[in-house]
Amino acid sequence: MNSRLADRIATFIFWTGALLVITVLGAMIVYILYHGGKYISWDFLTKPPQVVRAGGGIGPQIFNSFYLLFLSMVFTVPVGLLGGVYLAEYARNNKLTEAIRLSIETLNSLPSIVVGLFGLLVFVNMTGWGYTLISGALALAVINLPLMVRISEESIRGVPDSLREASLALGANHWQTICRVVLPSAFPGLISGAIITSGRVFGEAAALLFTAGMSSPALDFSQWNIFHPASPLNPFRPAETLAVHIWKVNTEGLIPDLRRVADGSAAVLILVVLGFNLAARWLGRKIYRQMTAT
């Protein structure tokens, strides 16, 4: 077999694998949207769910999902960014760095159900918070920290060394170079990574079953005191997210229109996750073009 034939065979195999992945993903999206898209309406997106009667919606679950996403990213982004800066700019090849990387890889490979059980022990029981938004946010931060650290490190390493050398030659110290040159240059990749991480948060369910809970109190959206039990902004209240709601409806649902709620919720969830990924690509390219004038 000559090299040209081998190259054509390898190219065909790679294209086949890529098309297979696209086909599977497209089939899943079309199937879910076909069965659930017809149930999406304004009432469905804003009404609270019903326990035994038909006609409920997913309004509180959508709000809980976005609020939990915000709380989780408050913990994930700063810690992940600092970890990425350390590994890319300060860490040397020694046992400490190897231990850090091993810890990151181990956390990244942990099943989310294990993180949920850890969160149940530490964030729910040991702190005395119970099933709350803050417990779920901390558990999701544990899940997403490895991805955020890796994305931050790769984005920072992608900054050309010539920019660092030029900054240092002009008299800036290392920390000033990182803050004023390296991080702004890596900003498009950091934004894209944060958005992709957000998409993972929105679709997580297993860890939240043991931390954020499977129920949500009646919310009063006119109550903005975050310490009030009915306030939607209270981080110390239980909160059923959209992904958990889908699981609960399919396993314990008693409503007569169970199929409508489950299919419609799944369609909303996949649209949001798909939107996060498309937004990450679009925003990353837009920021890159504005910062590089290309």
N, C-alpha and C positions, 0 to 999 in steps of 0.2 A: 504494500500500500504506500503510494507516494504521499508527500506532505500536502499537496493540494487537495487530494481526495479526503485525507484525514481532517483537513481544515473544514471542508464542506460538511462532513459528517458531524463534526463537533458543533458547527454553527447550526445545523438542523436540530440537533439535540437540545441546544440552549434555547432556540426559538420555540421548540415544542414545549419545553418546560415552562417558559414564560407565558405562552398562550394558554397552557393548561391552568396555570394559576389565575390568569385573567378570566378564563371561562368559568372556573369554579366560583370565584368571587362574584362575577356578574350574575351567575345563575342564582346564588344565594340572595343577592340584593333584589333581583327581579321577583323571585318567589315571595320574599317577605313583603315587599312593597305591593305586590299584586293582591295578596291576601289581607294586608293590614292597611294599605293606603286609603282604601275606600271608606274606612271608619274614622279617619282623621277629620275633625271639624273643630270649630272654635269652642263649642260646648265641651267637646271631649278633652280639649287641651286646658280648659280652665275649671271645669267642675270637679268637686272632690269625689273620691271613689265611693261606691256603695258596698255594703257588706252582704246583704241578702236580696236587694232589689236591683232591677235592671236600670240602665241609663246613667251609670256613674262615669266619671272621667278620671283624669290623671293630673289635675292641676297642682295639688300639693306635692306630688312626687316629682314633677318637673322642677318646681322651685327648690325642693330639698336637694335634688341632684346638682343644680347649679350652685347652690349655697355651699354644699359639701365640697364641690370642686374648688370654689374660692378658698375655703378654709384650708383644704389640703395643699393648695399651691402656695399659700402663705408660708407653710413650713417647708415645702419641697424645694421651691426655687432658690431661696437664699442659701440653704444648706448645700444643695446640689451644686450651685454656682461656686461657693467657696471651696467645696471638695474638688471640683474641676480645675479651679485656679491653682490649688496646691499641687495636684498631680501633674499639671502641665508646666508650671513655672518654677516650683520649688522642690518637688520630690526628687530624690536621687535613687539610684538603683541599689537599694539595701534591703534588709529584712523587714524594716517597717513599711516600706512601700509595697513589698510583696504581700505583707499581711493585709494591708489596706485593699489591694487589688483582689486578693482572695476573698476578703469579706464582701466586697462589692459583687463579685461573681456569685458567691453563695447566696446573698440576698436576692440577686436577680433570678436565681433558679428556684427559689422557694415557692411552693404552691401557695396561692393566695389564701386557701383555707387554713394553712399553718400560721400565716400572719394574722388571720382572724382569731385563731385560738390564742395566739400571743397577746393580741389586743384585748381579748376578753379577760385574760389574766392580769395584765398590767394596767391598761387604760380604763377598763370597766370596773374590775374588782379592787385592785390595789389602790387606785385613786379615789374610789367611792363615787365616781361620776355616774355609773350605771350606763345604760344604753343611751348614748348621746351623740350629737353631731361632732363634738370635739374628739370623742373617742374614735369615731369612724375616720375623721380627718387625719389623725395621727397614724392610724393603721394604714391608710392609703399612702401617707408620706413614706412609711417604711417600704411599701411596695415599689414606689416610683423613684425613690432616691437613687438606686443604682443606675437607672436609665438617665436621670437628669445629670448625674455626675459624669457618666460616659459621654453624653452629648456635649456637655460643657467642656470637658477635656478635649474632645476631638475638634470642637469649634475653635478653641483657643490655640491648639496645636496647628490648625490650618492657617493661622495668621503668618505671613511671611516674616522670616527672621530679619529681613532688611528693614522693616518698620521698627522693630525693637532696637536694632543697632543705630538707626537714625535718631530715635528718641534719646537713647543713652549718649550718643555723640553730642547732642544739643544740651546736655547737662542734667537731664531728668534722671531720677533714681529709678530703681526697679519697680517700686510700688506705683510711682507716678506713671511709669510706662505702661503698667498693667491697666490702671484706671483710665488713662486718657488716650491710649493708643490701641492696646491689645483688645480690651473689652468692646470698645466701639466698633472695631474691625470685625470682631466675632459676633456682633449683635444679631445679624440676620440668622445665623445658625442657632443662636441661643433662643431667639423668639420661636423659630420653627420647632425646636426641641421641646420648648415649654408647651406649645399648643398640642403637639403629638402626645406628650405626657398627660395633658388635660383630657384628651380623648380616651386614654386608658382609664383614667379616674371615673369618667362618666359611665363606662360600661362595666365597672367592677361590681360584683354582687356577693361572692363568697365571703370576703373579709368583712363586709358590712352586716351580714347576718348576725355576727357575734359582737359587733361594736356599736353600730348606729341603730340597730333594732329593726323590727318588722312592722312597726306601727308608727303613726304620726298623730299628735293631738290636733284638735280643731284649731286652725290658725286664724288669728284676727289680724288682717293686713293693715288695719288702722292703728294697731298697737306697735309702736316703734321702740318701746322700752325693752332692751335686749335681755333684761332680767325677768321679764314677765313670762309666765309659763305658756301663754298663748301667742307670744310674739314670734313672728317667723324668723327673726334674727337672733333668737336665743340659742347660743351654741350648746347649751346644756339641756336640751330636750331630745327625745328620740325622734328619728327621722327616717321614714321609709323612702328609699330612692326608687327611681324608675326601674332599674335593673332588678332590685329586690322585689318590687311590686309584680313584675312579670313572673318571677319564680313563685311568688306567693299565690298569685291568681291561678297558675297552672297546677299547683300542688294542693292548695287548701281552699280554692275559691268555691263559694256557694252561690254566686250570682247566676241568674239564668242566661245572661248574655256574656258568659265567660270567654267564649271564643272571640267575640268582638273586642273586648277589653285587652285580651292577651295579644291578639294580632295587631291591633292598633298601637299598643304600647311598644311592641317589637319594631314596628315600622318607624315610629317616632325616634326610638333609640338608635336605630341604624342610620337614620337621616342625620341625627346630631353627630354621631361618631364620624360618619363620612364627611360632614361639614367641617369638623375639626381638622381632619387630615387635608382636605382641599384648601382650607384657610391657611394651614401651616405652609403649604407649598406656595400659594399665591402671595402671602405676606412676606415670606422669606425672599422670594424673587423680587418683589417690589422694593423692599428695604435695601437689598443688595444693589439693585440698579440705581437707586437714589444716592447711595453712599459711594458707589464706584463710578457713577456717570456712564454706565455701559448699558 
